[in-house]
Each structure stands twice: as C-alpha cells, then as structure tokens.
Amino acid sequence: MQRARLVLICGLPGSGKTRLAKRLALELRAVRLSPDEWKHALGIDYYDEQARVRLEDRLWQLARELLTLGHTVVMENGFWTREELWRRLELRNKAAEPGTVPIERSDLDRWAAQFEPPDAAELALFDAPGTRI
C-alpha cells in the first residue's frame, strides 16, 4: 500500500503537462484533476476567469479530501503565473486563519526576485517523476 501524495504538474500550455499527468496517474494509481478537461465537460468558456477561479478552488478542495482519504492526486493546473500566486495569497490574507501571516504584495515581489529554483543536483535528492514509494 502506498501513502497518499500530491503531485503538481506545472508548465506553460503545450509543454506536455497532460501527457505527463496521465502517465503518472496510471503509474501511481492516482486521481488526476485537470481543470481544462472539467471546463470542457461542463461547457465552461476556457477564458471565463471567474468560472476558472471557482472551478480550481473546488478542485483544490476535492484534492484535499482525496488526500485525507489516502488517495494520491495528480493536479495539472499549470501553476505558472505569479498573479495566481498573489490571488491565492490575497484569499489567505482575507481568511486570516490562525497560524498564517498576512503577506504584502511588495514582500511577494521582493521574495520572488530572491527565489532560486532548485537545480538538477538539488532535484536529484527527491523522488523522480513516476517513482513509487
């Protein structure tokens, strides 16, 4: 029995996220959540920003529920815009849940400029895509 894990697939449109997510879902026996496929199935305009936000929030909630139940989840949202990061931080700031610190946009911009993505040596310390636990 494998333990639950969350796999986030990020990348620009056309970069192969769906292909990778489908392969990983099979290999990891995971539930795959693709906002674009849900939009298509529900007849939602791909460029309807309000609908996208509502759908992605619901898919995040579903992912958390599945993880709590012990399922592995593969999410292929893209996760590639800073604006999306800021939108989520704004929601977190508004919720003001215990244990969270409000973040200012200026702090986010400063930290983003300082952020160093992991290099190949650092990534080698963690599970490779498709690795079973």
N, C-alpha and C positions, 0 to 999 in steps of 0.2 A: 504494500500500500504506500503510495506516495503522499507527501504532505502538500497541502494547498499552496499555491504560489500565484503571484500576479505577474504576467509578462506584458510589458508595454512596448508596442511597436511604434517607433517614431520615424518620420521621414517625410519628404515632400511628395506631392502627388506624382504617381508614376514611378516611384522608386522601388516598388516591389513589396510594399507592406502587406498587401492582401495575400500574395503568394507565400510569403514567409509565415504569416499568421495562420494560414490554412495548414501548412506543413507542421508547424509547431502544435497546433490544436490536435492534429492526429497523433503526433509523436508523444505528446504529454497527456493525451486523453483529457483535453481541456475544453471548456466552453469558450467559443470565440465570439466576441462582440464587435461588430463593425457598424458604426453609425451610418455610413453610406448605404449599406445593404438595408438597414432598418428604414432609412428615408425612402429608399426605392419601394420597399414593400408597403409602406404606409402612405405612399403618394405625396411625400413632403418635398417641396422645392429644395434642391440642394443649396440654394443661395438664400434661403429663409433663415436669417440669423437668429431670430427669436425661437423658432422651432428647433434649430440646431442646438441651442443652449439648453432648452428643456429636455430634448432627447438625450444629449450627452450627460446631463445631470441624472436622468433616470437610469442610464446605462451604468454610471458610476455607482448608483445605489444598488442596482442589480448585481454588479460585480462584488461589492462588499458583502451582500447577502450570500452569494455563492461561495466566496472565500470563507465566510463564517461557517458554512456547512461543510467545509473541507474540499471544495472543488477548486481546480486550477482554472484560471481565467486568462485568456489572451485578448487584449484590447488593442485595436488598431486605429486609434483616433488620429494619429499624425503627431500630436503633441509638439508642434514645431513653431508656434508663434509666441512671442513674448507678450503680445496683447492678451492671449489666452491665459497665460500665467498671471498677468495683472488682474484680469477679470476674476479669476478664482481667488486671488488674494483679497480683492475687494469684498467678495462674498464672505470670506473667512473673517475679515475685519468687521463686517456688519454683524455677523453672528456672535462675535466676541465670546466664544466659548472658553471656559476655564482652561488654562494651560496654553493658550495661544497669545501671541504678542502682535499687536497691530503693526502692520508694515506700511511705510510710506512709499509712494512711487519713486521718490528720489533715492531711497535706500535700495530699492529693487534695481534701479538703473545703475547705481554705483556697484552693487554686488555682481550684476551681470557683466560689467566691464572687467571685474576681477576674476570671474569664474574661469577655471581651466578644465575643459572636458578631459576625461580620462584618456590617457594614451594607450597604445597596444599593450605595453608591459603591465599597466595597472588593470586593464580589462582581463588580462590573462589570469588574474588572481580570482576571478569569479566564474560562474557557470557559463559555458559556451552555449549559444542557442541550440536547443534540442537536447541538452544534457539532462539525463534523468537523475533524480535524487534518490 
